[in-house]
Amino acid sequence: MVHRSKRQLLAVAAAVTATLGLATSMPAMAQPKEVKVALIAPLSGPWARSGDLMRKGAELAIEDINAAGGIKALGGARMRLVTIDAGDSVEKAKNAGQRMLSQEPDLVGATGSWLSSFTLAITEVTERAELPMLTLSFADSITARGFKYVFQTSITASQMSAGAVPALMELARLAGKPAKTVGIVSDNTASPMAFTKPLREGGLDKLGLKLVVDEIFTPPLSDASSMIQKVRSSRPDMLLNMATALPDFKLTLEKINEVGLGKGRLPVIANSGAMSAPELLTLMGKETLEGLFNITANSAGKGHEKITEEFSKRKGEPWVPQDPMSTYGDMWIFKEAMEMAKSADRKAVAAAIRRMDTTEGPAKYFPGGRIKFDETGRRVGAKMVISQWQNGTPVVVFPTEIAVAAPIWPKQ
């Protein structure tokens, strides 16, 4: 029988304890060196430019996050953007979502998909995979389905229309041109239909506005002549132009000019991030765009000078409209969620987003200045942004806390 001294036994026990302690701590130390977040948006077809701007905004944020040390709770793990083309149809978008999940099983989360119709299809797929999805798409139906992994950072379309039209009426009143009639020209995609639905169903009547022209088309639009002739005949005090694709909007606005209603004669209000895209100036010209209002969910304004400067320097864009501003902020939401969760597990990240409530960090990139989501996934306190083309640049004129210019109501 072998006898051991008390000192030897204590040494053996210490060694065993140290080994067990190392084994226990190893999983906690095995942090990922890289975490992947996807952008799924139209990168081909009529909405490709908006997808391109979304990509550039997400890239800028990830560059900034990684340069600042990455995800500190994960040992400085770097973020990497995976881009997926949603294509130019709902069917292609849904297939793209399925492809994204099969090709990138280790995704932490995703953002997209610009067009509300695409977002509705893609989130059916991401929800089943329990992948947290942030979206700037406006349609109310996106967060009206009881989903737990979809987070809408934008104000919804119905909230937007409820707030925007009274605000525009006030601008008209202050300009001495009180609005009594309104016209609507809209495509039939999800967001503009959601925006105009409450207006058509009694909202305009409550505001004392008479709807004198109401035209709905299926994009792409081949000819806008008959629609705009109706606008000319009815001569509304303001026109809601709800075309979502640049080619369609260009066609309608050119016809408005052709019939003598352009250049500030008819107040035209758009509702699309695409209508603040830089190439719009090249496509339509400064005079054609002058005075155009655009209601969106986000845009760089007062307090965002550094982002605008860096976006111009590193991405070659003259300003930061809705699309890149939102995806820039989305990447910071994902970073904050991973810091909170101390994990890159998608369910843990989603849980962190659900309990997030901050007016710091990512909140400064969204109008309303707060990141908190209600039980449906809608952001609490989200505000709309109204910009206006003035002297060849879309500038924020509402809300006042980020406005960089005063609004100008066109002279009719």
N, C-alpha and C positions, 0 to 999 in steps of 0.2 A: 504493500500500500504506500502510495506516494503522499508525503506530508508537505504542505506548503506553508510558508510563513504568512503572517497576517499582511505584511507589506506586499507580498506577491499577489495575494488574493485581491487586495485593493487595487493594484495596478491592472490586473485582468478586468476587474469590474469597470474601471475607468475607461479602458480601451473599448469594451463592449458598449458602454454608454455613448462614447464618442462616435462609434460606428453607426449605432442606431440613430443618433441625432443627425448625422450626416445624411443617412438614408431618408429620414423624415423630411429634411429640409430641401432635398434635391428637387422635388417637383416645383416648389415655390421659386427656386432659383432658375428653373428652366424656362426663362421668359423668351418670347419670340424676338428675333432680331429685326423682323419686319412685319408690319400689319397692313393688310390690303383692304382698301375701300374702293367701291366701284362707282363710276359715273355711267349711267345708262340713259342715253339721250339720242335724238336724231342727229346723226353725223353725215347723213346723205339725204337727198330729197329736198323738198321746199322749206323744211325747217332746220336744215343743216347748219346755217349760220348761228342760230340760237344755241344749238348743241355745241358748236365750236366755242362760243363765248362761255358757256357753262364749263367746258373742259379747261379753258384758260384760267377761270376763276378758281377752280379746284386745284389746278396745278400750282398757282401762285400761293395758295394757302398751305399746301403740303410742303412747298419749298421753304416757306417761313417757319412752319412747325418744325421741320427737320433741322433747319439752321439754328433754331432755339433749343435744340437738345432732344427733339423727338418726344416720345411718350415716357415721361420720367418714371411713372409708376411701373412701367414695364422695362426698366433698365435702360431707357433711352432708345427704345425700339423706334425705327423709322417708319413713317407712313409711305405707302406706295399706292398710286392711283391706277386702277384698271378701267379702261374705257371700252364701252360696249355700244355699238351702233344700234339704235332702236329702229332705224329704217324710216319708211315713209307711209306706213299703214298700221292699223291696230293689230292685225294678224302678225306682221313682221315684228312689232314691238313685243308681243306676247312670246313669240318664238325666241326673240333675243333674250328675254328674261329667263326662259328655260335654259338657253345655252349658257348664259352667265353663271347660273347656279351649278350646272354640270361641269363647266370648265374651271370654275374658281370655287371649289368647295370650302375653302378656308377664308372666305370673305368675312369681314367684321360687320360691314354695313354697306349701304348704297345710297346714292342720291339720283334724282331724275324725276320725271322723264320729259319735262317741259310741257308738251301738249297734254292736257288733262285726259283726253281719250286714251293716250298711250299709258299714262300713269295708272288709270283704272285697270287696264289689262295687265300691266306688269306687276302691280301690287297684289293681284290675285295669286300670282306665282310666288312672290317673295314672302307673302303672309304665310303660306303653307310651309315654307322653309324656315319660318321664324327668323327671317333676316330683317333687321331694322332698316327702314327706308325713309329717308327725308325727302320731302318734295316741295317745290315752289308752285306746283300746279294749283289752280284756283278752285276747280269744281267742288261744290259742297259734298257731292256724292262720294268723293275720295275718302272722307272721314265720317261717312254716315252708314258704314257697313258693319260696325262692331269690331273692326280689326284692331289688333293689339300691337302690331309692329310697323304701323304707318304713322308718320309724324309730319303734319302739314305746317311748314314754317310760315306760309303766306296767309294773308287774310283771305277768306273764302269769297267766291264770286258774288254770292247774294249779299254778304256783308259789304263788299266793295260797292255794289250798285246802290245799296241802301244809304251809304255814306257819301258816295261820289256825286250823285245827281243833285242832292241838296247843296253840296259844296259848290258845284258849278253854277247852280241857280243863284247862289249868293254872290258869286263873282260877277254874274251878269247884272244883278241888281245894283251892285256897287259901281259898275261901269255905266249905269243909266240905261241898260238894255235888258229889262226884265224878261225872262223867258216864259212863254206861254205855250209854245208848241215844240215838239221834239220829233226827230226822225230816227229810225234804226235801220242800218244795213249790216247784216250779220251772216257769218258762215254758220254751218250747223254742227261744229265741233262742240265738245262738252263744256268748255269754259265760257264762251260767249252765250251759249244757250242758258247756262246757269246764271250768268250775269243779267240777261234780259228777261228771264222768266218772271221774277217778282215784279219787274216794271210793267210787263204786259198784263199781269194778273192783279191789277189794282194799285200798284205802287205809284204809277204816274198820275192816276186819278187823285190819289191822296195828296200828291204834291201840287195839284192844280195844273198839270201839264197835259196837253192833248197830243196823242200820238197820231201824226198826220201822214207818215209813210213808214211801212214796216216790211222789209224785204229780207228773205233768208235764202242763202245759196249754198251749194255743195262745192267745196274747193277741189281742184283748182278752178278758178273763174276764167271763162274764155272771153266774155264780153260783159262790161258793166253798163253799157249805154242805157238800156231800158230802166234799170234801177235808178240811175242817177238822173234820168229825165224826170222820174217821179219825184225825186228830191227837189229838182228845179221847179217843178209845177207847184209843189206844196210849200216850198220855201220855209222850212222849220227854223225856229230861233236857234236851235243847235242840233247837230247830227252826231249820233253815236255810230261810229264806223268800227264794227266788231270783226273785221277781217283779221285772221291770226297769221297768215303767211304773207311775207313781204311782196311777192308778185301780185297777189290779190289786192293788197292794200295799195300798192303802187297804181294798179289799174283803176281802182275806185277814185283815188285822189286825183289822178290825171283827168278823169272824166269830170270831176267836180270843177277843176280849173277850166276845162274846155267849155262847160256850160255857163261860165262866168261867175261861179260861186267861190272861187279860190282866192288866194292872196289876202286872207283876212276878212273876206266878205261873209263867210259862213263859219261859225265856230264848229270845228270838227274835233271830236273826242274819240281817241282810240283806247283800247284796253289789251295791250300785248307788249311783252318785253321786246319783241322784235321791232317795235316802232320807235325804239330809242337806239337801235343798232347803228354803229358809225357809218356803214356803207349806204344808209338811207340818204345821207346828204349827197353822195355821188349819184345815186339812182334817181333822185327826185329834184335835187337842187335846193338851194337855200330859200329862194322866194316861195317855192311850192310848199315847203315845210313850215314856213314862218307862222307862228301862232298855234300850231297843232298841239293839243293837249293829249297826254297819255297817262292813263290810270294803270298803275302796276303795283306789285307787292313789295318792291325793293328798288333801291338805286343808291349810288354813292352821292352824298350831299355834304352838308356842313359837318365837320369832324372826321371826314374820310379822306382828307387831302393826301395823307401818306399812301393809302392804298391806291388812289388814283395815280399818284406819281409813279409808284412801283409798277402798276399795271401797264402804264404807258411805256416805261423804260424797259421792262422785261418781256412784255407780251405784245408790244407794238400797237396798242389800242389807245385812242385819244381820250376816252372816258370810260367809266364803269357803270353800265346800265344794270337793269334788274338781274339778268341771268348770271353773270359772273359774280355779282355782289352776293347773291344768295348761295351759290355753291362755295364761294370763299368762306362764308359763315358756316355752312354745313360741315366743312372739314374741321373747323374749330369746335363744333358741337360734338363730333365724333371723338376728337382728342379729349375734350373735357369729360365725356362719358367713360372713356377708357381709364382716365386718371381716377375718376370716382370709383369705378368698378375694380380697378387694379387688375384688369383682365382684358383679354382680347376675345373672350367668348361672346358670341353674338347675343345670346340670351341675357348674359350679364350686362352687356352694353345697352341693350334695349331697356332693361330694368333701370339702369342709371339714367337714361334719357327720360323715362317716365317720372322719376323723382327729382329731376333737375329743376332748380328754381333759382335763377341768377340774373342779376342786372349787370354783371361783370363779364369779362372774357368774350365769349361768342355773342353775347347780347348786343354788343355795340354795332354789330353788323346787320341788325334787323330793326325795321321801324317799330317803335313801341318800346324798344330797349329792354325787353325781358324775354328770357328763355324759360318757359314753363308750358307744359302741354296738359290739356284737360283729359278726361277719361276717354274722349273720342279720338284724341291725337291732334286736336287743333291747338295752335299756339295761343296762349292767353294774352290778351292785350295787343294782338297783331294789328297794325295799322296799314292803310294803303299809302301809296306815294303818288302824287300827281306831278308830272314834269311837263314842261312846255318847251317847244322849239323856239329859241330866241337867238337871232343873229347867227344861225348855223350850228347851234349847240342845244341839246336837250338839257335843261336845268331844272332842278327840283324847286317847285313852288309851294309844295305842301307835303308833310306837316311842317309847321313853322320851326320846330326844333332842329330840322335838318335842311330847311329851305335856304337856297343860295341866291334867290331872286324873287321879286314880286311878280305875280301873275299879270298878264296883259290880256284883257278880253277883246277879241277882234271887233273892229268896227264894221257894222253891216251896212 
